[in-house]
Amino acid sequence: MNGPQDVGGMMGFGPVLPEADEPLFHAPWEARALGLTLCAGALGGWGLDESRHARESLPPAIYYNASYYEIWLRALEVLLNRHGFVTERELAEGTADEAPAHPRRLPPERVGPAMAAGTPYDRPLSSAPRFRAGDRVRARNIHPRGHTRLPRYVRGHVGTVEADRGGFVLPDASAHGREDVAERLYTVVFEGETLWGPDAEPGTRVSVDAWESYLEPV
């Protein structure tokens, strides 16, 4: 979807100003927000792509006025309610009803190993690659209502395949409950002038990881 997060190449948002020696968290509640999101995800109600889609589906007025971890918390409320872990009343009151412990909950001693193990999203494929390194490809001009990882600013533009990364879960499907769909993933390089014309900063090149269904041959 063309959500509020898809702002690559757009103007009016100001420069990116990296903070020197930036801490992991600027306040204790941010660490708690991250912990809550990760532990809630471990319950198995949703996957990485649905979590990302919930964040990008927030209304622009909320998304642009929220800090990074506030966006995570607002999306977590949506996911917990959607999958029956909390009710609208519990969210409104800020208190949870008594409930038995979830069988997949993460006790403190399991958090470290679970984080270290991660969640693999690579998948074996039996089909041959449609593209190879050096091929010229065009990013399809698509505007799906659901989740996609194809940035809006590359759609319709021509780039060059840099690498074949193998098979991975297709986020467009897994964000909506279909983690059984996998496709080949490529790294495609686009020249800045191709994307933004003569006003692009000289020498700009953008690398995009694009699934096979995002691309068409030139």
Protein Blocks (a to p, Z undefined) as FASTA:
>chain_A
ZZfklmghiahkapadddehiafbfbfklmmmmmmmmmmmmnopacfklmmmmmmmpcfk
lmmmpcfklmmmmmmmmmmmmnopacfklmmnopacdddddfkbccfklmmmmmmnopaf
bdcdfbdcfbdehiacdddddddfbdcfbdfklgopacddfbdebjcddfklmmnopakb
ccddddddddfklmnojmbcghiacdddddfklpccZZ
